[in-house]
Amino acid sequence: MARKEDGLTSPTTQSTADEKEVLTPNNDAMNTTGTGWRKLSEGDERRGAASGEEMQIELNETVATTRDTAKKADAGSGGASVSAAEMVEYKVYRRRWFGLVQLTLLNVIVSWDWLTFSPVASHAARYFSTDENTINWLSTAFLFAFTAITPLVIYVLHLGPKPSIVTSAALILVGNWIRYAGCRSGEKGLFGVVMFGQILTGLAQPFVLAAPARYSDLWFTNRGRVAATALTSLANPFGAALGQLIIPFWVEGPGDVSRMVLYVSVISTVCALPAFFIPARPPTPVAPSSQTPKLSLISSAKFLLRQTEFYLLFVPFAIYVGLFNSISSLLNQVLLPHGYNDEEAGVAGALLIVVGLVASAITSPLIDKYKSYLLAVRIAVPIVGLCYLVFIWMPGTRDSGGVAGPYVIMAAMGAASFSLVPVVVEFLVELTHPISPEVTSTLAWSGGQVLGGIFIVVSGALKGEGGKMERALVFHAVLALVAVPLPLCLGCFGRGEKLVLRRVRSDEVEGRRGAEA
């Protein structure tokens, strides 16, 4: 086959059906071969289509090879094992950027939808004639909606990224305009209608938040997947930053709430409409791993349940995403009782995210180049835990230090957290290949969203005198510190061989085999 990237073509060849190796995703097998299943030839695909359901994959089985059969076949055919018809071209396409930009825009706007009311919770509460805890439920319901629809998200993403992206765009369009209709109904709006629209936008989020790993696996090679996943995944908190920064300037009083929702609805419409026109998949595979047959959903679940490394990454990722969701939703309520205003709280939230985006933009290409996933995790996780601990005392420094304390800690927390997110998402995909990327990414994000909703509810219940939230910050810090040891155990206790980057190795081994042929 010929491999073509950005106009450069290098010749490789693909094995025929008689030369194939049947590889299982067993950990020890991966350490020996460095690959998952190989891409089957046309003859294999025909046989696989008929017997695919009969192939029972045992994850602890060793590699079974058929090289003896291949040798006999080669001898019988005079050694002619590759035909011109079987040549395959690996190529990356420029059109991948159109879909990547659209996925980025949808992640931006769906997160902005999430925090539409949180930065102006006091004004929104007066507008709807309710209290701030009720307004908090707009954010909480949004997060819980993610978990409710997770099984459907995994199924739709299994079909490909475009169906998932289109589904999200449709829900964003409908949800936003229902929210606006609820705000404009009567003098004080209809809070129930607004909540319904908010839940619809919440249902839209998982279809795009869990899509980056699936999209990058389909459209990018291992030299650009971390960066692509980082751009699209971190667009989500960037949307939250825009909401926290801009919305307080649009809402000066309760009467401005409905107009603000109109602005957000218009922006959402502009961002969502192009989703219906993105390409579904590349005409030819971009890399061997992108066409590797993936495990079925049932086999994937069985594999994950027995893999310790999955839990060591999944649990802290879910906790830190949940804490980020909680602090983003409640930052206004954390700072205002100490004398900060809405604009200063908005800047703190924006710093959390903007500095994080800059840090991720710097670290992601380096991690893409050197594949230093484990080192990045071991550096970032303790910093995140320490930031949540120190932030307990930062709101109370208003009189002595002004805004400097919260701003510095928010910036450091954002830098460490955002550098960590794409690394963990891609690391999970690498360690569990050939499980389809949407399975691990959807589960990881779902865990973070449901914990975020729980943390918001618990934090609201921990409010103290005058609405101060020191006890909630202690709660956050304890959880952040408890999660620190888990990812630090990766590769320890004789399990270093379990950290093989299977997808990267799959591409490398296929390339070497093709070159040798």
N, C-alpha and C positions, 0 to 999 in steps of 0.2 A: 504494500500500500504506500501511497505517497503522503507525507506529512507536510502540510502547508500552513505557515503562520505568517500573517502580515506580508504576503508576497514571496516568502522564501519557501522553497520546496526541497525536501530531502527524501530520497527513496528509502522506503522500507517495504517489507512484504508480509503478507498475512498467511498463517498456516491454513492448510485445507482441513476438511473434516477428518480425514484419516490421520492427521498429525496432531489433533487436538489433545489438550490435557484437561481433565475434569478436576477442578480445584474446589475445595470447600472453603468456607470462611472461617476455618478453625484457626485459633490464635497461633498455635505452634506451626501450622502449615504456612501461615503468613510470614512467620519469622524465617522460614526456610526458603520460600519462594518470593516473598515480597509482593504478592498480588492476590487479588480475589479471583473470581471466575474469569477465564479468558473469554474474549469475544468469539462466538461460534461462527463458523462459516455458513454458507447458504445451506449446505446439506445438513449441518447440525441444527440450524434454525427450523428446517422442515420437520426433522425428527423431534425437536424440542417442543414444537407447537402441538404435536400429537401426544407427547408423553410428559409434558411439563408438569401436569398435576400429579403424575406418578413419581416424580423425583422428590424423595423425602430426604431433606438435608439434615444430617446430624452434625451439629456444630463442634463436637469433640472428636470427629473422625479425622484421620490423617489424609494426606493428599493421595488420590488414586490416579495413576497415570496409565496411558495407553501407548507408550512409545514403541513397544514391541509390535503392536498392530501397525503403527505408522511405518516402521522399518519394512515389514512385510509388504505393506501397500506400495511403498516406494520401490521395492525390488520388483514387484509385479508390474508396476507402471513404468519401469525404466527410470525411476527417480524423478520424473516430471511431476512435481507436487504443487506448483503454482501456475495458474493460468492468467492471462491478461484480463480475463473477465472478472477475476477475483481481486483485482487491484482496488484499493480503497484509499480515498484522499481525506486526510485530517486537515481541517482548515478552520480558522477563526474568522468570523464575519463582522464587518463593520456595523451591520444592522443590529448587532447585539446591544449597541449603545442606546438605541431608541427604546428598547424594552427596559434597559437598566435605568434610564432617566425617568421613564414612566413609573416604574416601581418605586423609585426614590420619591417622586412627587406624591404618590399615594400614601407612602409612609409618613411623609411630612404632614399632609393634611389630615390624615386619620388621627394622628397624635394631637394636632391642634384641636380637632373636634373633641378629643378626650378632655382637654383642659380649657374648654371654652369658658366655663363658669368659675373654676377654682381661683383664678387670679383676682376675681372681683366677687368673692363669695358673699361678702357683707351686702353689697349692692344687689346681687341676685336674690339674696334672702328677702330683702325688703320688697323687691319687685314682685316676687311670687308670694309674698305674705307668709313666709315660713322662716325657719332658722338655718344656721350654717351647717349643722349636722345633716339636715335634709338635703341641702345643696351638695354636700360631700357624697351623698348617695348617687348623684349623677356620675361622678368619677368611679365610684365603687361598682355600680351596675355595669358600667362600660367594661371594667376589668373582668367581672364575673362572666360576662357574655362570651369572652374568649374561651373560657374553659367549657362552657355549655356546648359550643359548636366544634370543639377540637376534633372529634372523630370524623366529622364531615370534611373538615379542612384537610386532614391527612389523606382522605380518599380523593378529594378534588386535586390536590397537589400531586398525587400519584399519577393522575392523568396528564400532568404537565403544568408549568407555571401560568400559561395564559388563561385557562379556565378559572384559576384562582384569582388572578388579577382582575379579570372582567367581573367576577362575582363581587369582589370588594368594591369596585368602582360603582356598580349598580346600587349596592347597599349604602354607600356614601352619599350618592345623589339623593336617594329617597329619604334617608335618615336626616340629612341636613335640612331639607325643605319641610319635613314634618316638624322638626324642632322650631323652625321659623314660624310655621303656622300656629304652633302651640303658644309661642311668645306673643303673637299678634291677636290671639283670641281673647277678647274682653280687655278690660282695663289692666288687669294684673296677670293676664295670660292663663293658660291651662297647664299646670305643672305636670299632670299625668301624660298629656300629649308630648310635652317636651321630653319626659323620661322615655317614652316609647321611641321617639326619634333618636335619643341618645343610645338606647339599647341597640337599635339598628346599626348605628355607626360603630358600636362596640362589636357587633357581629362581623362587621367589615374588616376590623383590624387583623385578626389572625390570618386571613387569606393573603395579606401582603406582608405582615411581619414575619411569618414563617416561610415566605417564599424565597428570600435571598439565597439561601444555601442551595435550594433546588434550581434556581435560575442560574447561579454561577456554575453549578455542576454541569448544566446542559450547554451553556454558551461559552464558558471560559476554560482555559487550561490551568494546570496547577501553578503556573507563574502569575496568575492574576485573580485567583478565586478569593483569597483573603481580602484583597483590596475591594473587589466587587461586592462581597458580602458586607464589608465594613461600610461602604458607601450607602447601600440600600438599608441595612439594619440601623445604622446610626442616623439616618434621615428621620427615623421615628422620634427619638428624643430631640432632634433639631426642631421638629414641628412643635414639640412641647415648649422648647425655648422661645420660639416665635410667639406662641400663645401667651406665655408668661410675660414677655417683654412688651408686646404690642397691645394686648387687650386692655391693660390698665389705662392706656392713653385714649382708648376709644370709649371707655365707660367712666364718666365723672360722677354719675349718680344713677339711681335705680331706673330712671326714665330712658337711659341710653342702652339698656340691656337688649331690647328687641332689635335695635338698629345694629348693634354689634353682631348679633346672630345672623342678620341679613348679610353683613360683610363676609362673615365666615362661610356662609352658604354659597355666595357668589364665587369666592376663591375655590371652594371645594368643587364646584361645577367645572370650573376651568381646568383644574388639575385632573379630574376624573374622566372627562370625555375622551381624551386620546387613547385611553386604555383599550377601547374596543378595536383599535387598528394596529396593535403591535403584532409582530410576527410570532407564530406559535412555537417554532423550533427551527434550528439551523437545518439547511438542506442536507448536509453531511455531518457526521460526528466531528467534534473539535478535538477529541483525544480518546484514547482507548477506554479510559475509565468512564467517560460519558456514555458509552454504549455497552458497558458491562451489565449483564442481566442482574437486576436487583432482587433481593429476597422479597417474598410475599409479606404482607402485613402480619400474618400470623407467625411466620418464621422469624420476622424481625422482633416481634414482641417476646418470643421465647429466648432469642439471643440476648436482648437487652436485660431481661430479668436475671440472667446469669452472669452479666459482666460487671465486675466491681468498678472498673474504671469509669463506666457510664455514671454510676451513682456518685463517684468522687467529683465529677464535674457537674452533673445535673443538680445536685442539692445546693451547692454554693451559688451556682448561676441563678437558680430560682429564687434563693434568698436575696441575693443582691439586686436582681431585677425587681423583686417585690419591694425592697427597701427604697430603691430609686423611685418607683411608682408612688410610694407612700410619701416620701419627702417632697416630691414634685407637686403632689396634690395639696399638701398641707403646709408648704413653706410659707405661704402668705399668713396662715394662722399661727405658725411658729414664731414669726418675727414681729408681727404687728403689736402684740401685747407688750413688747419691750421698747416701743417707741419708733419703730421703723414704719414707713408708709408703703403704700401699694407699689409705687415705682421702685423703691429701694429693694423690696422683696422680689419684684420682677427682674431686676438686674442680677440679684443673687442667683435666681433660677436660671437666667440666661448664661451667667458665668459657668455654672455647673455643666451646662451642655456645650456651649461654644468652645470653652477650653478643652473639654473632652473630645470634641470633634477634631480640633487642631492636633491634639496628642495622638488620636487614632490615625489621622492622615499621615503623621510622621512614622508611627510604629508599624502600621499595616503593611506598607511596601517592604520594610525590612524583614518582617516575619514571613511574608510571601517569598522573599529571596532566600532566607536562611532556614526556614521551616522551624524556627525556635519557639514552638508553641509552649512547651513545658517551662522554659525559662521565663517567658512572658507571664505565664500564670503564677509562677512562684514569686515574681517581683510585684505584680499588681495586687494580688489578693491581700497581703499584709497591709499594704498602703490603704486599701479601701477600708479594712477593718479599723485601722488607726484613725482615719478621718471621721468615721462615725463616732468613735469614742471621744475625740477632741471636740466635735461639734456640740456635744452636750452643753459646754460652757460658753459657746460663741454668742448666742443671742443676748446673753447678759452683759456683753462687753460694749453695748451701745454707748453708755455714758463715758467710758474711759477711752475706748478706741474707735468709736464711730462705727462705720460699716466695714472696716478693714478685716476684722476677725472672721465674720461669716463669709465674706468674699474670698478670702485666701483659702479657707477650708473647702468651700464649694468648688473652687477651681481645682484644687488638688484631688478632691473626690471625683470630679468629673474626668480629669485626665486619666486616673487609674481605672475607673469604671468603664469608660468608653474604649480604652485600649484593650480591656479584657473581653468585651462582648463579642466582637467578630472572631477573636482567637478561640474562645470556647465553642462557639457555633461550628467553626471549621474543624477544630480539634475533635469534637464529637463525631463529625462526619468521617474524618480520617480513621479514627479508632474503630468505627463500626462498619466501615465499607466491607461488603457490598450492600448493606442496608441503605435504602433510598434516603437521600438527605432530608426530605420533608418529615420523616418520622422523628428523628432526633431533634430537629430544630423546632417542630411544632410542640413536642412534649416539653422541651426546655422553656420555650416562651410561655406555654400554657401554665407551667408551674409558677413562673414569675408573675403572671397576671393574677392568678387566684390568690397567691400569697400577698400580692400588692393590695387586693381588695380586703383581705383579712386584716392586714396591717393598718389600713386606713380606718377600719371600723374600731379596732382595738385602740389605736392612737386617739381617736375621737373620744373614746370612753375614759382615757387617761388624762383628759384635760384637768388642770388644777384650778386654783383660785385665780380669778381674773382672766381665765381662758389660757393661761400659760401651759406650755406643753413639755416641760422638763422631763416628766415621767415618760412621755412618749419617746423622747430622744434617748433616754436610758434604755428603753425597750428596744429601740433600733440598734443601739450600740452593742447590747448583749447578743442579739441575733447575728450582727455582723462579725463579732469576734468568735462566736461559736462556729461559724462557717469556715474560718481561716484554716484550721488544721487539715480539713478534708482534701482540698486539692494539693496541699503540700505533701500528702502521702502518695501521690502518683509516682509510680516507679520504685517505691520502697518495698521492703519485705520480700525481695526476690521477684518482684513483678515488673522489672524493667523491660523484659521482652514483650510485655503486653502493650507497650507504647509505640509499636510499629505504625508508621504512617502508611496505611494500606493502600489508599487511593493513589498517593504519590508513587509508591513502589509499583503499583499496577501499571502506571504509565511508563515508568522507567524500564520495567521488565519487558513490556510489549515492544518498546522502542529497541531494546537490545536484541530481542528475538528477531524483529524485522530486519535489523541491520545485518545480523549474522546470516539470515536467509538470503 
